[in-house]
Amino acid sequence: MTQSSATSPLFERYLALFSYFALLLWVLAWHGFISPHPDLNSTAVTVGWCIPLLLPFIGIIKGKPYTHAWANFILMFYFLHSLTILYIDNGERMLAAIELLLTSVNFVANILYARHKGKALGLKLTRLSEVEKQEKAKFESSSK
């Protein structure tokens, strides 16, 4: 897919930023105000749920493609949480569905932004087949 046929990197950047902040605000609202845990300190629970999302904050704000890429590992925590709640808790299904939607949008936007920004910066991962060919050539030249 060429850049002209794909979405613009600026759109991807704004989508990644919007969905990141929307997810952060949603987690804050859900656990702090909409449905606080009945048996635990709601402030502690809310802070605990927000801290992982704040880890990539500076890199996301600066638009670093590497940060957008690794932030997806953190998103998997929220993705699994929302799927679990969708499955087990009838009362919070809608809340979990919103979390799932925001997490999924952020995941895709992060991938697209990181890929396009990385290409624009000349950051390119070598294909595995090329790495294997290089390693094979090194091995064969050193064994002679």
N, CA, C and O atoms as CSV, one atom per row, in Angstrom:
chain,resi,resn,atom,element,x,y,z
A,1,MET,N,N,0.849,-1.160,0.000
A,1,MET,CA,C,0.000,0.000,0.000
A,1,MET,C,C,0.901,1.231,0.000
A,1,MET,O,O,1.761,1.376,0.868
A,2,THR,N,N,0.709,2.084,-0.942
A,2,THR,CA,C,1.517,3.288,-1.018
A,2,THR,C,C,0.938,4.356,-0.118
A,2,THR,O,O,-0.213,4.283,0.311
A,3,GLN,N,N,1.766,5.351,0.156
A,3,GLN,CA,C,1.322,6.406,1.055
A,3,GLN,C,C,0.150,7.178,0.460
A,3,GLN,O,O,-0.715,7.640,1.203
A,4,SER,N,N,0.100,7.328,-0.866
A,4,SER,CA,C,-0.996,8.074,-1.472
A,4,SER,C,C,-2.323,7.343,-1.332
A,4,SER,O,O,-3.374,7.980,-1.265
A,5,SER,N,N,-2.288,6.018,-1.289
A,5,SER,CA,C,-3.532,5.264,-1.142
A,5,SER,C,C,-3.895,5.027,0.318
A,5,SER,O,O,-5.011,4.604,0.622
A,6,ALA,N,N,-2.966,5.295,1.211
A,6,ALA,CA,C,-3.227,5.101,2.639
A,6,ALA,C,C,-3.661,6.424,3.260
A,6,ALA,O,O,-3.689,7.466,2.605
A,7,THR,N,N,-3.995,6.347,4.528
A,7,THR,CA,C,-4.345,7.568,5.243
A,7,THR,C,C,-3.095,8.408,5.444
A,7,THR,O,O,-1.976,7.899,5.376
A,8,SER,N,N,-3.289,9.683,5.689
A,8,SER,CA,C,-2.132,10.562,5.853
A,8,SER,C,C,-1.496,10.340,7.221
A,8,SER,O,O,-2.189,10.027,8.190
A,9,PRO,N,N,-0.170,10.504,7.298
A,9,PRO,CA,C,0.507,10.348,8.588
A,9,PRO,C,C,0.003,11.353,9.625
A,9,PRO,O,O,-0.006,11.063,10.821
A,10,LEU,N,N,-0.411,12.526,9.169
A,10,LEU,CA,C,-0.941,13.522,10.091
A,10,LEU,C,C,-2.252,13.025,10.707
A,10,LEU,O,O,-2.482,13.193,11.905
A,11,PHE,N,N,-3.101,12.418,9.889
A,11,PHE,CA,C,-4.348,11.844,10.408
A,11,PHE,C,C,-4.045,10.744,11.413
A,11,PHE,O,O,-4.669,10.673,12.472
A,12,GLU,N,N,-3.093,9.891,11.081
A,12,GLU,CA,C,-2.719,8.793,11.978
A,12,GLU,C,C,-2.172,9.330,13.297
A,12,GLU,O,O,-2.451,8.787,14.366
A,13,ARG,N,N,-1.400,10.389,13.207
A,13,ARG,CA,C,-0.848,11.021,14.420
A,13,ARG,C,C,-1.968,11.537,15.311
A,13,ARG,O,O,-1.984,11.280,16.515
A,14,TYR,N,N,-2.907,12.268,14.712
A,14,TYR,CA,C,-4.014,12.806,15.497
A,14,TYR,C,C,-4.927,11.703,16.030
A,14,TYR,O,O,-5.435,11.799,17.147
A,15,LEU,N,N,-5.132,10.664,15.235
A,15,LEU,CA,C,-5.945,9.543,15.700
A,15,LEU,C,C,-5.259,8.832,16.869
A,15,LEU,O,O,-5.916,8.456,17.840
A,16,ALA,N,N,-3.953,8.649,16.776
A,16,ALA,CA,C,-3.205,8.012,17.862
A,16,ALA,C,C,-3.270,8.872,19.127
A,16,ALA,O,O,-3.488,8.353,20.222
A,17,LEU,N,N,-3.081,10.176,18.975
A,17,LEU,CA,C,-3.148,11.071,20.133
A,17,LEU,C,C,-4.551,11.105,20.730
A,17,LEU,O,O,-4.720,10.996,21.945
A,18,PHE,N,N,-5.550,11.255,19.874
A,18,PHE,CA,C,-6.930,11.321,20.363
A,18,PHE,C,C,-7.318,10.041,21.090
A,18,PHE,O,O,-7.869,10.094,22.190
A,19,SER,N,N,-7.037,8.894,20.486
A,19,SER,CA,C,-7.445,7.632,21.108
A,19,SER,C,C,-6.639,7.351,22.378
A,19,SER,O,O,-7.158,6.741,23.312
A,20,TYR,N,N,-5.377,7.790,22.424
A,20,TYR,CA,C,-4.568,7.622,23.632
A,20,TYR,C,C,-5.170,8.423,24.788
A,20,TYR,O,O,-5.387,7.892,25.877
A,21,PHE,N,N,-5.437,9.705,24.536
A,21,PHE,CA,C,-5.999,10.545,25.600
A,21,PHE,C,C,-7.425,10.134,25.947
A,21,PHE,O,O,-7.827,10.210,27.108
A,22,ALA,N,N,-8.189,9.700,24.952
A,22,ALA,CA,C,-9.553,9.238,25.225
A,22,ALA,C,C,-9.519,7.997,26.116
A,22,ALA,O,O,-10.324,7.878,27.039
A,23,LEU,N,N,-8.598,7.078,25.848
A,23,LEU,CA,C,-8.483,5.879,26.679
A,23,LEU,C,C,-8.043,6.255,28.095
A,23,LEU,O,O,-8.582,5.736,29.072
A,24,LEU,N,N,-7.081,7.142,28.203
A,24,LEU,CA,C,-6.621,7.580,29.520
A,24,LEU,C,C,-7.766,8.220,30.312
A,24,LEU,O,O,-7.959,7.911,31.488
A,25,LEU,N,N,-8.512,9.098,29.676
A,25,LEU,CA,C,-9.647,9.740,30.345
A,25,LEU,C,C,-10.754,8.738,30.658
A,25,LEU,O,O,-11.403,8.835,31.699
A,26,TRP,N,N,-10.971,7.780,29.762
A,26,TRP,CA,C,-11.999,6.770,29.993
A,26,TRP,C,C,-11.656,5.901,31.208
A,26,TRP,O,O,-12.513,5.636,32.051
A,27,VAL,N,N,-10.403,5.462,31.288
A,27,VAL,CA,C,-9.973,4.642,32.431
A,27,VAL,C,C,-10.121,5.439,33.722
A,27,VAL,O,O,-10.586,4.917,34.736
A,28,LEU,N,N,-9.724,6.698,33.676
A,28,LEU,CA,C,-9.865,7.575,34.834
A,28,LEU,C,C,-11.337,7.728,35.234
A,28,LEU,O,O,-11.675,7.621,36.413
A,29,ALA,N,N,-12.191,7.974,34.273
A,29,ALA,CA,C,-13.623,8.155,34.559
A,29,ALA,C,C,-14.259,6.855,35.043
A,29,ALA,O,O,-15.008,6.855,36.020
A,30,TRP,N,N,-13.965,5.757,34.368
A,30,TRP,CA,C,-14.587,4.476,34.706
A,30,TRP,C,C,-14.254,4.071,36.137
A,30,TRP,O,O,-15.148,3.825,36.947
A,31,HIS,N,N,-12.965,4.004,36.438
A,31,HIS,CA,C,-12.551,3.475,37.742
A,31,HIS,C,C,-12.632,4.509,38.853
A,31,HIS,O,O,-12.688,4.150,40.029
A,32,GLY,N,N,-12.640,5.772,38.502
A,32,GLY,CA,C,-12.687,6.811,39.522
A,32,GLY,C,C,-14.077,7.327,39.832
A,32,GLY,O,O,-14.363,7.695,40.971
A,33,PHE,N,N,-14.957,7.359,38.820
A,33,PHE,CA,C,-16.246,8.016,39.018
A,33,PHE,C,C,-17.462,7.190,38.602
A,33,PHE,O,O,-18.437,7.111,39.350
A,34,ILE,N,N,-17.417,6.579,37.431
A,34,ILE,CA,C,-18.595,5.874,36.915
A,34,ILE,C,C,-18.892,4.608,37.707
A,34,ILE,O,O,-20.027,4.381,38.126
A,35,SER,N,N,-17.875,3.793,37.908
A,35,SER,CA,C,-18.066,2.521,38.591
A,35,SER,C,C,-16.856,2.183,39.457
A,35,SER,O,O,-16.122,1.243,39.154
A,36,PRO,N,N,-16.642,2.945,40.537
A,36,PRO,CA,C,-15.489,2.646,41.396
A,36,PRO,C,C,-15.659,1.290,42.077
A,36,PRO,O,O,-16.775,0.830,42.316
A,37,HIS,N,N,-14.537,0.674,42.377
A,37,HIS,CA,C,-14.564,-0.639,43.034
A,37,HIS,C,C,-15.214,-0.482,44.408
A,37,HIS,O,O,-14.853,0.419,45.164
A,38,PRO,N,N,-16.176,-1.358,44.737
A,38,PRO,CA,C,-16.900,-1.195,46.001
A,38,PRO,C,C,-16.074,-1.503,47.253
A,38,PRO,O,O,-16.361,-0.979,48.329
A,39,ASP,N,N,-15.067,-2.337,47.118
A,39,ASP,CA,C,-14.326,-2.782,48.299
A,39,ASP,C,C,-12.929,-2.193,48.434
A,39,ASP,O,O,-12.285,-2.374,49.468
A,40,LEU,N,N,-12.451,-1.499,47.423
A,40,LEU,CA,C,-11.093,-0.962,47.448
A,40,LEU,C,C,-11.118,0.554,47.354
A,40,LEU,O,O,-12.108,1.143,46.921
A,41,ASN,N,N,-10.039,1.170,47.756
A,41,ASN,CA,C,-9.894,2.618,47.657
A,41,ASN,C,C,-9.937,3.011,46.177
A,41,ASN,O,O,-9.061,2.623,45.404
A,42,SER,N,N,-10.943,3.771,45.791
A,42,SER,CA,C,-11.124,4.089,44.372
A,42,SER,C,C,-9.988,4.950,43.825
A,42,SER,O,O,-9.663,4.852,42.642
A,43,THR,N,N,-9.385,5.781,44.653
A,43,THR,CA,C,-8.257,6.594,44.194
A,43,THR,C,C,-7.063,5.707,43.868
A,43,THR,O,O,-6.421,5.881,42.832
A,44,ALA,N,N,-6.767,4.770,44.739
A,44,ALA,CA,C,-5.634,3.858,44.512
A,44,ALA,C,C,-5.870,3.000,43.274
A,44,ALA,O,O,-4.954,2.794,42.478
A,45,VAL,N,N,-7.082,2.504,43.108
A,45,VAL,CA,C,-7.402,1.677,41.943
A,45,VAL,C,C,-7.270,2.501,40.666
A,45,VAL,O,O,-6.710,2.030,39.676
A,46,THR,N,N,-7.779,3.712,40.687
A,46,THR,CA,C,-7.717,4.581,39.509
A,46,THR,C,C,-6.274,4.907,39.150
A,46,THR,O,O,-5.895,4.845,37.981
A,47,VAL,N,N,-5.479,5.250,40.138
A,47,VAL,CA,C,-4.061,5.537,39.890
A,47,VAL,C,C,-3.365,4.293,39.343
A,47,VAL,O,O,-2.562,4.380,38.414
A,48,GLY,N,N,-3.675,3.144,39.923
A,48,GLY,CA,C,-3.087,1.892,39.449
A,48,GLY,C,C,-3.427,1.583,37.999
A,48,GLY,O,O,-2.595,1.053,37.263
A,49,TRP,N,N,-4.637,1.910,37.590
A,49,TRP,CA,C,-5.047,1.676,36.205
A,49,TRP,C,C,-4.469,2.719,35.249
A,49,TRP,O,O,-4.298,2.437,34.064
A,50,CYS,N,N,-4.167,3.908,35.741
A,50,CYS,CA,C,-3.666,4.982,34.869
A,50,CYS,C,C,-2.146,4.958,34.696
A,50,CYS,O,O,-1.643,5.390,33.659
A,51,ILE,N,N,-1.419,4.469,35.678
A,51,ILE,CA,C,0.046,4.501,35.621
A,51,ILE,C,C,0.610,3.820,34.366
A,51,ILE,O,O,1.474,4.407,33.714
A,52,PRO,N,N,0.168,2.622,33.999
A,52,PRO,CA,C,0.740,2.023,32.781
A,52,PRO,C,C,0.535,2.885,31.534
A,52,PRO,O,O,1.412,2.954,30.672
A,53,LEU,N,N,-0.611,3.534,31.441
A,53,LEU,CA,C,-0.855,4.389,30.280
A,53,LEU,C,C,0.024,5.636,30.282
A,53,LEU,O,O,0.266,6.225,29.228
A,54,LEU,N,N,0.500,6.038,31.447
A,54,LEU,CA,C,1.338,7.233,31.523
A,54,LEU,C,C,2.809,6.945,31.202
A,54,LEU,O,O,3.574,7.878,30.957
A,55,LEU,N,N,3.212,5.685,31.199
A,55,LEU,CA,C,4.611,5.354,30.915
A,55,LEU,C,C,5.084,5.870,29.549
A,55,LEU,O,O,6.182,6.422,29.472
A,56,PRO,N,N,4.311,5.715,28.475
A,56,PRO,CA,C,4.778,6.229,27.176
A,56,PRO,C,C,4.369,7.679,26.894
A,56,PRO,O,O,4.521,8.155,25.769
A,57,PHE,N,N,3.855,8.376,27.896
A,57,PHE,CA,C,3.273,9.711,27.699
A,57,PHE,C,C,4.202,10.675,26.950
A,57,PHE,O,O,3.789,11.272,25.956
A,58,ILE,N,N,5.431,10.832,27.406
A,58,ILE,CA,C,6.345,11.813,26.810
A,58,ILE,C,C,6.668,11.450,25.356
A,58,ILE,O,O,6.650,12.314,24.479
A,59,GLY,N,N,6.959,10.184,25.108
A,59,GLY,CA,C,7.264,9.757,23.738
A,59,GLY,C,C,6.081,9.897,22.801
A,59,GLY,O,O,6.250,10.227,21.627
A,60,ILE,N,N,4.885,9.650,23.311
A,60,ILE,CA,C,3.679,9.808,22.483
A,60,ILE,C,C,3.471,11.279,22.157
A,60,ILE,O,O,3.155,11.627,21.019
A,61,ILE,N,N,3.647,12.141,23.148
A,61,ILE,CA,C,3.488,13.582,22.923
A,61,ILE,C,C,4.509,14.082,21.898
A,61,ILE,O,O,4.188,14.904,21.040
A,62,LYS,N,N,5.732,13.580,21.997
A,62,LYS,CA,C,6.785,14.003,21.066
A,62,LYS,C,C,6.655,13.353,19.689
A,62,LYS,O,O,7.332,13.767,18.748
A,63,GLY,N,N,5.799,12.347,19.562
A,63,GLY,CA,C,5.590,11.698,18.269
A,63,GLY,C,C,6.684,10.730,17.880
A,63,GLY,O,O,6.962,10.553,16.693
A,64,LYS,N,N,7.309,10.101,18.855
A,64,LYS,CA,C,8.374,9.149,18.562
A,64,LYS,C,C,7.763,7.830,18.073
A,64,LYS,O,O,6.949,7.229,18.774
A,65,PRO,N,N,8.147,7.384,16.888
A,65,PRO,CA,C,7.536,6.161,16.349
A,65,PRO,C,C,7.823,4.923,17.194
A,65,PRO,O,O,6.966,4.049,17.320
A,66,TYR,N,N,9.019,4.841,17.774
A,66,TYR,CA,C,9.366,3.685,18.598
A,66,TYR,C,C,8.455,3.610,19.817
A,66,TYR,O,O,8.017,2.525,20.198
A,67,THR,N,N,8.168,4.757,20.433
A,67,THR,CA,C,7.292,4.774,21.602
A,67,THR,C,C,5.884,4.358,21.232
A,67,THR,O,O,5.240,3.609,21.967
A,68,HIS,N,N,5.399,4.841,20.094
A,68,HIS,CA,C,4.075,4.437,19.640
A,68,HIS,C,C,4.024,2.919,19.435
A,68,HIS,O,O,3.021,2.278,19.747
A,69,ALA,N,N,5.101,2.359,18.914
A,69,ALA,CA,C,5.127,0.922,18.671
A,69,ALA,C,C,5.121,0.132,19.980
A,69,ALA,O,O,4.318,-0.788,20.132
A,70,TRP,N,N,5.997,0.469,20.926
A,70,TRP,CA,C,6.050,-0.329,22.159
A,70,TRP,C,C,4.891,-0.036,23.095
A,70,TRP,O,O,4.597,-0.843,23.976
A,71,ALA,N,N,4.219,1.108,22.923
A,71,ALA,CA,C,3.038,1.401,23.746
A,71,ALA,C,C,1.947,0.356,23.505
A,71,ALA,O,O,1.085,0.145,24.358
A,72,ASN,N,N,1.989,-0.286,22.356
A,72,ASN,CA,C,0.995,-1.321,22.067
A,72,ASN,C,C,1.101,-2.509,23.020
A,72,ASN,O,O,0.110,-3.199,23.261
A,73,PHE,N,N,2.284,-2.752,23.559
A,73,PHE,CA,C,2.410,-3.820,24.555
A,73,PHE,C,C,1.604,-3.467,25.807
A,73,PHE,O,O,0.965,-4.331,26.407
A,74,ILE,N,N,1.641,-2.211,26.187
A,74,ILE,CA,C,0.864,-1.755,27.344
A,74,ILE,C,C,-0.628,-1.848,27.047
A,74,ILE,O,O,-1.420,-2.202,27.921
A,75,LEU,N,N,-1.003,-1.533,25.820
A,75,LEU,CA,C,-2.422,-1.576,25.447
A,75,LEU,C,C,-3.011,-2.982,25.566
A,75,LEU,O,O,-4.214,-3.136,25.780
A,76,MET,N,N,-2.178,-3.991,25.428
A,76,MET,CA,C,-2.692,-5.361,25.521
A,76,MET,C,C,-3.281,-5.646,26.897
A,76,MET,O,O,-4.208,-6.448,27.015
A,77,PHE,N,N,-2.764,-5.008,27.927
A,77,PHE,CA,C,-3.310,-5.140,29.279
A,77,PHE,C,C,-4.772,-4.658,29.310
A,77,PHE,O,O,-5.638,-5.315,29.888
A,78,TYR,N,N,-5.026,-3.514,28.688
A,78,TYR,CA,C,-6.375,-2.943,28.662
A,78,TYR,C,C,-7.282,-3.714,27.710
A,78,TYR,O,O,-8.483,-3.844,27.949
A,79,PHE,N,N,-6.700,-4.218,26.638
A,79,PHE,CA,C,-7.445,-5.050,25.689
A,79,PHE,C,C,-7.952,-6.316,26.386
A,79,PHE,O,O,-9.126,-6.666,26.269
A,80,LEU,N,N,-7.067,-6.994,27.105
A,80,LEU,CA,C,-7.456,-8.216,27.821
A,80,LEU,C,C,-8.441,-7.906,28.945
A,80,LEU,O,O,-9.371,-8.676,29.184
A,81,HIS,N,N,-8.245,-6.789,29.632
A,81,HIS,CA,C,-9.174,-6.393,30.684
A,81,HIS,C,C,-10.573,-6.199,30.121
A,81,HIS,O,O,-11.547,-6.690,30.691
A,82,SER,N,N,-10.678,-5.489,29.013
A,82,SER,CA,C,-11.999,-5.232,28.441
A,82,SER,C,C,-12.657,-6.522,27.953
A,82,SER,O,O,-13.859,-6.713,28.138
A,83,LEU,N,N,-11.883,-7.400,27.337
A,83,LEU,CA,C,-12.460,-8.678,26.893
A,83,LEU,C,C,-12.937,-9.516,28.078
A,83,LEU,O,O,-13.984,-10.159,28.006
A,84,THR,N,N,-12.170,-9.510,29.161
A,84,THR,CA,C,-12.546,-10.258,30.356
A,84,THR,C,C,-13.843,-9.719,30.943
A,84,THR,O,O,-14.747,-10.489,31.268
A,85,ILE,N,N,-13.936,-8.402,31.080
A,85,ILE,CA,C,-15.146,-7.789,31.635
A,85,ILE,C,C,-16.343,-8.028,30.721
A,85,ILE,O,O,-17.450,-8.270,31.201
A,86,LEU,N,N,-16.129,-7.961,29.410
A,86,LEU,CA,C,-17.219,-8.254,28.467
A,86,LEU,C,C,-17.768,-9.658,28.690
A,86,LEU,O,O,-18.973,-9.885,28.582
A,87,TYR,N,N,-16.893,-10.583,28.996
A,87,TYR,CA,C,-17.287,-11.977,29.153
A,87,TYR,C,C,-17.940,-12.266,30.506
A,87,TYR,O,O,-18.891,-13.045,30.577
A,88,ILE,N,N,-17.439,-11.643,31.583
A,88,ILE,CA,C,-17.883,-12.072,32.916
A,88,ILE,C,C,-18.828,-11.122,33.638
A,88,ILE,O,O,-19.498,-11.540,34.582
A,89,ASP,N,N,-18.906,-9.867,33.231
A,89,ASP,CA,C,-19.645,-8.888,34.036
A,89,ASP,C,C,-20.734,-8.206,33.208
A,89,ASP,O,O,-20.458,-7.303,32.418
A,90,ASN,N,N,-21.966,-8.652,33.401
A,90,ASN,CA,C,-23.086,-8.061,32.667
A,90,ASN,C,C,-23.263,-6.582,32.980
A,90,ASN,O,O,-23.645,-5.812,32.099
A,91,GLY,N,N,-22.998,-6.174,34.196
A,91,GLY,CA,C,-23.232,-4.807,34.619
A,91,GLY,C,C,-22.269,-3.792,34.018
A,91,GLY,O,O,-22.602,-2.611,33.915
A,92,GLU,N,N,-21.087,-4.234,33.622
A,92,GLU,CA,C,-20.086,-3.300,33.103
A,92,GLU,C,C,-19.737,-3.577,31.647
A,92,GLU,O,O,-18.699,-3.125,31.164
A,93,ARG,N,N,-20.584,-4.310,30.946
A,93,ARG,CA,C,-20.296,-4.648,29.548
A,93,ARG,C,C,-20.144,-3.422,28.664
A,93,ARG,O,O,-19.242,-3.370,27.829
A,94,MET,N,N,-21.005,-2.448,28.836
A,94,MET,CA,C,-20.918,-1.257,27.992
A,94,MET,C,C,-19.631,-0.477,28.281
A,94,MET,O,O,-19.002,0.054,27.366
A,95,LEU,N,N,-19.255,-0.415,29.535
A,95,LEU,CA,C,-18.012,0.259,29.905
A,95,LEU,C,C,-16.812,-0.454,29.275
A,95,LEU,O,O,-15.892,0.184,28.764
A,96,ALA,N,N,-16.843,-1.771,29.322
A,96,ALA,CA,C,-15.764,-2.563,28.740
A,96,ALA,C,C,-15.746,-2.453,27.222
A,96,ALA,O,O,-14.675,-2.453,26.616
A,97,ALA,N,N,-16.908,-2.359,26.606
A,97,ALA,CA,C,-16.975,-2.218,25.149
A,97,ALA,C,C,-16.335,-0.906,24.700
A,97,ALA,O,O,-15.659,-0.855,23.673
A,98,ILE,N,N,-16.553,0.136,25.466
A,98,ILE,CA,C,-15.925,1.429,25.145
A,98,ILE,C,C,-14.413,1.323,25.303
A,98,ILE,O,O,-13.661,1.826,24.468
A,99,GLU,N,N,-13.970,0.672,26.367
A,99,GLU,CA,C,-12.529,0.478,26.565
A,99,GLU,C,C,-11.935,-0.342,25.425
A,99,GLU,O,O,-10.852,-0.027,24.933
A,100,LEU,N,N,-12.629,-1.379,25.008
A,100,LEU,CA,C,-12.155,-2.216,23.902
A,100,LEU,C,C,-12.056,-1.408,22.609
A,100,LEU,O,O,-11.074,-1.525,21.877
A,101,LEU,N,N,-13.051,-0.607,22.333
A,101,LEU,CA,C,-13.042,0.222,21.128
A,101,LEU,C,C,-11.878,1.214,21.155
A,101,LEU,O,O,-11.137,1.323,20.178
A,102,LEU,N,N,-11.713,1.928,22.254
A,102,LEU,CA,C,-10.629,2.911,22.353
A,102,LEU,C,C,-9.254,2.245,22.280
A,102,LEU,O,O,-8.339,2.770,21.645
A,103,THR,N,N,-9.115,1.108,22.922
A,103,THR,CA,C,-7.843,0.385,22.897
A,103,THR,C,C,-7.522,-0.094,21.484
A,103,THR,O,O,-6.383,0.022,21.030
A,104,SER,N,N,-8.519,-0.628,20.794
A,104,SER,CA,C,-8.311,-1.127,19.432
A,104,SER,C,C,-7.954,-0.004,18.468
A,104,SER,O,O,-7.050,-0.149,17.645
A,105,VAL,N,N,-8.664,1.113,18.570
A,105,VAL,CA,C,-8.363,2.261,17.706
A,105,VAL,C,C,-6.954,2.762,17.983
A,105,VAL,O,O,-6.210,3.058,17.047
A,106,ASN,N,N,-6.577,2.862,19.247
A,106,ASN,CA,C,-5.240,3.324,19.588
A,106,ASN,C,C,-4.177,2.357,19.092
A,106,ASN,O,O,-3.126,2.783,18.612
A,107,PHE,N,N,-4.435,1.083,19.200
A,107,PHE,CA,C,-3.490,0.061,18.738
A,107,PHE,C,C,-3.220,0.219,17.239
A,107,PHE,O,O,-2.068,0.271,16.810
A,108,VAL,N,N,-4.289,0.294,16.455
A,108,VAL,CA,C,-4.150,0.418,14.999
A,108,VAL,C,C,-3.490,1.749,14.626
A,108,VAL,O,O,-2.603,1.787,13.774
A,109,ALA,N,N,-3.920,2.829,15.259
A,109,ALA,CA,C,-3.339,4.147,14.958
A,109,ALA,C,C,-1.850,4.181,15.306
A,109,ALA,O,O,-1.059,4.774,14.573
A,110,ASN,N,N,-1.466,3.557,16.405
A,110,ASN,CA,C,-0.052,3.505,16.780
A,110,ASN,C,C,0.767,2.750,15.743
A,110,ASN,O,O,1.862,3.177,15.379
A,111,ILE,N,N,0.240,1.635,15.269
A,111,ILE,CA,C,0.952,0.848,14.259
A,111,ILE,C,C,1.125,1.657,12.979
A,111,ILE,O,O,2.224,1.742,12.431
A,112,LEU,N,N,0.036,2.246,12.510
A,112,LEU,CA,C,0.101,3.004,11.261
A,112,LEU,C,C,1.034,4.206,11.385
A,112,LEU,O,O,1.833,4.473,10.488
A,113,TYR,N,N,0.928,4.924,12.496
A,113,TYR,CA,C,1.789,6.088,12.681
A,113,TYR,C,C,3.256,5.670,12.777
A,113,TYR,O,O,4.113,6.271,12.129
A,114,ALA,N,N,3.546,4.663,13.565
A,114,ALA,CA,C,4.932,4.217,13.737
A,114,ALA,C,C,5.521,3.761,12.405
A,114,ALA,O,O,6.683,4.038,12.112
A,115,ARG,N,N,4.738,3.076,11.615
A,115,ARG,CA,C,5.230,2.587,10.324
A,115,ARG,C,C,5.539,3.750,9.377
A,115,ARG,O,O,6.617,3.802,8.785
A,116,HIS,N,N,4.596,4.677,9.237
A,116,HIS,CA,C,4.816,5.790,8.309
A,116,HIS,C,C,5.890,6.752,8.800
A,116,HIS,O,O,6.716,7.212,8.012
A,117,LYS,N,N,5.886,7.052,10.071
A,117,LYS,CA,C,6.902,7.960,10.619
A,117,LYS,C,C,8.276,7.302,10.572
A,117,LYS,O,O,9.273,7.962,10.276
A,118,GLY,N,N,8.331,6.015,10.861
A,118,GLY,CA,C,9.594,5.289,10.782
A,118,GLY,C,C,10.155,5.277,9.374
A,118,GLY,O,O,11.361,5.440,9.188
A,119,LYS,N,N,9.301,5.088,8.380
A,119,LYS,CA,C,9.750,5.133,6.987
A,119,LYS,C,C,10.245,6.527,6.628
A,119,LYS,O,O,11.261,6.676,5.948
A,120,ALA,N,N,9.522,7.551,7.088
A,120,ALA,CA,C,9.917,8.930,6.788
A,120,ALA,C,C,11.271,9.264,7.407
A,120,ALA,O,O,12.034,10.049,6.843
A,121,LEU,N,N,11.571,8.679,8.554
A,121,LEU,CA,C,12.851,8.917,9.235
A,121,LEU,C,C,13.961,7.980,8.746
A,121,LEU,O,O,15.114,8.109,9.155
A,122,GLY,N,N,13.607,7.049,7.881
A,122,GLY,CA,C,14.592,6.100,7.380
A,122,GLY,C,C,14.876,4.955,8.323
A,122,GLY,O,O,15.873,4.248,8.169
A,123,LEU,N,N,14.004,4.767,9.300
A,123,LEU,CA,C,14.150,3.642,10.223
A,123,LEU,C,C,13.466,2.442,9.598
A,123,LEU,O,O,12.245,2.422,9.441
A,124,LYS,N,N,14.246,1.458,9.249
A,124,LYS,CA,C,13.649,0.312,8.573
A,124,LYS,C,C,14.215,-0.968,9.155
A,124,LYS,O,O,15.427,-1.120,9.301
A,125,LEU,N,N,13.330,-1.873,9.481
A,125,LEU,CA,C,13.761,-3.191,9.922
A,125,LEU,C,C,14.061,-4.032,8.693
A,125,LEU,O,O,13.297,-4.039,7.728
A,126,THR,N,N,15.162,-4.728,8.739
A,126,THR,CA,C,15.522,-5.612,7.648
A,126,THR,C,C,14.614,-6.835,7.682
A,126,THR,O,O,14.328,-7.380,8.747
A,127,ARG,N,N,14.171,-7.251,6.519
A,127,ARG,CA,C,13.332,-8.451,6.446
A,127,ARG,C,C,14.108,-9.655,6.983
A,127,ARG,O,O,15.326,-9.750,6.832
A,128,LEU,N,N,13.378,-10.555,7.606
A,128,LEU,CA,C,14.004,-11.734,8.190
A,128,LEU,C,C,14.761,-12.531,7.138
A,128,LEU,O,O,15.846,-13.037,7.425
A,129,SER,N,N,14.226,-12.658,5.939
A,129,SER,CA,C,14.908,-13.414,4.888
A,129,SER,C,C,16.249,-12.773,4.530
A,129,SER,O,O,17.218,-13.477,4.248
A,130,GLU,N,N,16.305,-11.439,4.540
A,130,GLU,CA,C,17.567,-10.744,4.267
A,130,GLU,C,C,18.567,-10.969,5.391
A,130,GLU,O,O,19.754,-11.176,5.139
A,131,VAL,N,N,18.094,-10.930,6.623
A,131,VAL,CA,C,18.974,-11.179,7.773
A,131,VAL,C,C,19.532,-12.590,7.695
A,131,VAL,O,O,20.714,-12.813,7.956
A,132,GLU,N,N,18.678,-13.544,7.336
A,132,GLU,CA,C,19.137,-14.928,7.224
A,132,GLU,C,C,20.193,-15.070,6.131
A,132,GLU,O,O,21.175,-15.791,6.309
A,133,LYS,N,N,19.999,-14.388,5.004
A,133,LYS,CA,C,20.986,-14.441,3.919
A,133,LYS,C,C,22.307,-13.836,4.374
A,133,LYS,O,O,23.370,-14.381,4.076
A,134,GLN,N,N,22.256,-12.726,5.086
A,134,GLN,CA,C,23.478,-12.085,5.577
A,134,GLN,C,C,24.203,-12.983,6.568
A,134,GLN,O,O,25.425,-13.122,6.512
A,135,GLU,N,N,23.446,-13.593,7.475
A,135,GLU,CA,C,24.058,-14.493,8.461
A,135,GLU,C,C,24.680,-15.715,7.783
A,135,GLU,O,O,25.762,-16.163,8.161
A,136,LYS,N,N,23.988,-16.242,6.787
A,136,LYS,CA,C,24.505,-17.406,6.065
A,136,LYS,C,C,25.787,-17.048,5.343
A,136,LYS,O,O,26.742,-17.825,5.348
A,137,ALA,N,N,25.818,-15.868,4.718
A,137,ALA,CA,C,27.027,-15.431,4.010
A,137,ALA,C,C,28.192,-15.238,4.989
A,137,ALA,O,O,29.327,-15.603,4.681
A,138,LYS,N,N,27.918,-14.671,6.155
A,138,LYS,CA,C,28.964,-14.492,7.180
A,138,LYS,C,C,29.491,-15.840,7.644
A,138,LYS,O,O,30.699,-16.035,7.775
A,139,PHE,N,N,28.576,-16.765,7.889
A,139,PHE,CA,C,28.958,-18.082,8.376
A,139,PHE,C,C,29.795,-18.815,7.334
A,139,PHE,O,O,30.809,-19.426,7.669
A,140,GLU,N,N,29.375,-18.758,6.074
A,140,GLU,CA,C,30.098,-19.458,5.013
A,140,GLU,C,C,31.466,-18.849,4.762
A,140,GLU,O,O,32.423,-19.566,4.469
A,141,SER,N,N,31.565,-17.514,4.877
A,141,SER,CA,C,32.873,-16.872,4.637
A,141,SER,C,C,33.816,-17.125,5.809
A,141,SER,O,O,35.028,-17.200,5.607
A,142,SER,N,N,33.299,-17.258,7.017
A,142,SER,CA,C,34.181,-17.496,8.175
A,142,SER,C,C,34.599,-18.956,8.292
A,142,SER,O,O,35.617,-19.255,8.916
A,143,SER,N,N,33.836,-19.867,7.706
A,143,SER,CA,C,34.162,-21.285,7.818
A,143,SER,C,C,35.136,-21.732,6.716
A,143,SER,O,O,35.610,-22.868,6.736
A,144,LYS,N,N,35.433,-20.854,5.767
A,144,LYS,CA,C,36.365,-21.243,4.685
A,144,LYS,C,C,37.780,-21.085,5.067
A,144,LYS,O,O,38.671,-21.370,4.266
